[in-house]
Every structure is written in structure tokens, then in C-alpha cells.
């Protein structure tokens, strides 16, 4: 471009002349040193020029930015800038969706406090990227808050900015406290929690407490719910992730009579019910909603989880009404203590859950499990089932009528495993967690009286168990197991526990030669299975 070259040449000549004159100023001052008036005039000129130099620098900086913008706009230099804005926006959304939240669970890469800034970083790359980012309200719709002494206030400031940039896009709000690591202080209040205007559309709300729920968590929850536009909330997660916590609470309006264990919010009953009405994913652990709430209607994912054992009671008629209100359930976790059972003469009409894919009732006692499971009639879809191994006619009937392809048995020491496997002919993955047979070789001994079953297992996991070598070999060979994973388990040789050193593991590997893949892990290794947890993925 001739005009640019000409301007550049003029600028270069002018700068050379300007620099040459500036370099003589010291000599000029020495020559007029005896004339105070001329010295003063020259010094004033120098001061004026210094101010002008600052403006020249600013203009040069802007010129350089313009040149870089032009350079980066060329497809041969930055090919990504040849993409149209709509493609760039899809890339931005993908990048933002991959970013983890502020603080994640133990074992993840976010075990310490962090301040994710992906949308901010994208908007500061160049003016074009900033224009694209700011023109997309949905890009700013994920808001993180933390009860943390360093992050809390900064996240509130950022939340206010994001809420403005999101305009009327439905928000995804994630509130956490720190995971209790070695360098973390205790939870703190979130000061100046006023980032949402009334009637804000909120699509998902997640509150996760890694150290138990306290007052500040409910303050944050109340602010979000009070300002949530009715009919917008689709996902609600209130999760006490503290494995040692024994607390529990019932979340309700202060218009209800105060009862033991309830946590009342300064929100009207009608507003809360209007908010709950459109929820389709409800995940609650140790903090629950009233059993008669609309929140339990039309769900596809319902997780009612307590601690190690079920400790929150619900009447049988209430749990039946919840099942009837959500016939399209795909995921159901029920760690409940069923009280007030119906009379034995009551007619039981099971609820058809044709879409059910995951059922977790692992912590239910055998008598409560029998009451609960008789109300469920699963469909033909493959089912992932987590259950205790207690024998029951009703449980057997459920297994027989289900298409169980993944089965996790907790503490299978009372149930004849060989009998159970005849009920699940489509099983492909079996997890034995805490297996301890009453008598040695109980699996092998029990196979003799059973009809032949063409059950081929793809994966067999044995976790935190005690098993005889003969039992393990019988399982692997009879069911053509393709992969065996053993974790934190004692393998017995001739009714004696054996030290699982490298030599013993190699010997066991040879004995299970029919299995293509075999791995043994001590309890120092990470938990070897995924997809079976209470909450496989938080919104973080």
C-alpha cells in the first residue's frame, strides 16, 4: 500500500530529525548557562516536549495495535480468524464448557482454590474475539461462587459482571465451599451477596458443601431461589459431599410450621412451588424438599442420598406418589428409610418406569428394600443396578423381570452369588464390593445344583473383598470373563490369606490365563471404577 509506505517514510525522517535535535539539547543548555532567562525558556520547551513524547508513544502504541490486528486478520497468519463469527462462537462455547468449576472434589485437578477466567481470556485476545464474546450472552451464563476467604468477594464481583453480560440468558449457578485440604481455611460467608436482580432466569442451581452445610450455604441458596424466575429452573443439586457429616435438613418456606430438622427460607410457599414446577433433574444429599412438593413431579433424574446408611425417613405412600409422579425416570438413587408401611392387605400396582436406566438402592436395609422395589416395574432398557445382596423373593422377582446389564453388589456375604447370576442372563459387568463368603469355595459348591446359564461377563470387579483363589477361577472360567480388576482385596490360598506381592500376582495371572486382561491394585491405588458414584458429574 503506497500511502502506508509514504506515511512510514515521512514518520521515519521526522523521528530521525527529532532525535537529532533532542540529542543537542544538553550542549545548548551548556552554551546558555550564563543567561538564566534563556535557560528557563529552554527548560520549559524540554518539559513540553516530554509531555508530547508521551502522547506520541500512545499514538505509536495504537498504530502498533492496528498493525497487529491487520496481521492477525490474515488467514495465512491466523487461520482461525477466517472462521465466521458463528463458528468462532461455537468454539468459544466448547472451550468454556470444558473448564472445571472453582473447586472440585478430591482426586480431581481442582483440589485447591482457583478462579477460572475462560470467557474473560477469550474476550481479551483481540478486538474481534472480544466483539464475538460480548455479543453472546450465553457465553457468560455460568456463574461460580465460593465460600472461601480468598475467592468469595472476587467471585461475587465477577458474578455481577457475568449476570449483566448474560442479559436474559438462563444462568447456571454453582456454589461451593473449599474441599478440606491441608492449605484450606474453613468456609466463610459470601459478603455483599446481591448479584441477581428479581425474576432472573436460572436454568440450573448447584450448591455443594465439602465440609457440611452451614448457615452461609442456606443464605446463598435463599438469595438464588428468591430471585429465580418461576418456571425456569430445570436442574437443582443440593449436595453434602462430606463423608463424615451426620447432618440433615428439610428445606421449606417459613410459611410452614417449624419442625425438627427443617431449614426455613424467607420465601413464600407459592413462589417455591412455582420454582420447583419445571425441575426435571433433582439431586439431593442430606438436604431434602418436602415430600409433597411439586419438585418430585415429572423428573428424569432423581437422587435422594443420605450417608453411609439410609437415615432419612419417608412413608411408603409418599415414596409411591413420588414414583407415580415421575414415570419417565431414567436415573433413580433412593437411599431412604421407609417408615409407616402400608397395610399388608393393600393392593400393590407397580409403577411402570419404562425409561429407567440406573437404579441405586445400595444402602437400603433388606426389609425396606423389599417394600420399595415391589413398586417398580422396569422396562426393557439395559439397567445399571446397585443393590445390597440380601435375599428376598421380591428382589429376585425384580431381577428376573429386569434387563440388568451392570450389577454392583454391596457386601455380598449372605446371598448365594451363583443363584443370583441365574437371574440376570444379560449381565455384562459385575462389581462385588465387600465380598466375604461364610464358607470357603461357596461359589463353586453352589453351582452344582443350578441349571446351566449362558452368562458371559465382559468385566468383573472385586473390591474390598476376601475371596479364595478357587472361587475366583470358577467365576472367571464359568462366565468367560474378559477383564478382571481386583482392588484392595485379599486372595486366599488354601483357606489362608496370602501376601499379594508381585510374585503372587504373577502366579494368579497365570492361573487366570483364560481371561485376556487381569489387573490387581492395592488400596493405595485410585478407585478403579467410574459411573457408579452417587453423583457422577457435578455442574462444575
Secondary structure, DSSP 4 states (H G I P E B T S, - for coil): -HHHHHHHHHHHHHHHHHHHHHTTHHHHHHHTTT-HHHHHHHHHHHHHHHHHHHHHHHHHHHHHHHHHHHHHHSTTT-GGGGS-HHHHHHHHHHHHHHS--SS--TTSS--S-----HHHHHHTS-HHHHHHHHT-GGGG-EEEEEE-TTTHHHHHHHHHHHHHHTTTSPEEEEEEE----TT-PPP---TT-----TTB-EEEEEEEETT---HHHHHHHHHHHHTBPTT---EEEEEE--TT----EEEEETTSPP-TTEEEESS-HHHHHHHHTT--EEEEESEEE-TTSGGGSS-SEEEEE-SSS---EEEHHHHHHHHHH-TT-SEEEE--EEESPPPTTS----EEETT--EEEETTS-HHHHHHHHTTEEE-SS-EEEEEE----HHHHHHHHTS-EEEEEEES-SSS-HHHHHTT-TT--EEEEES-B-SSTTHHHHHGGGSPP-----SEEEEES-EEEHHHHHHHHHHTT-SEEEEES-EEEETTEE----HHHHHHHHHHTTTSSEEEEE-TTSPP---S-SSSS----
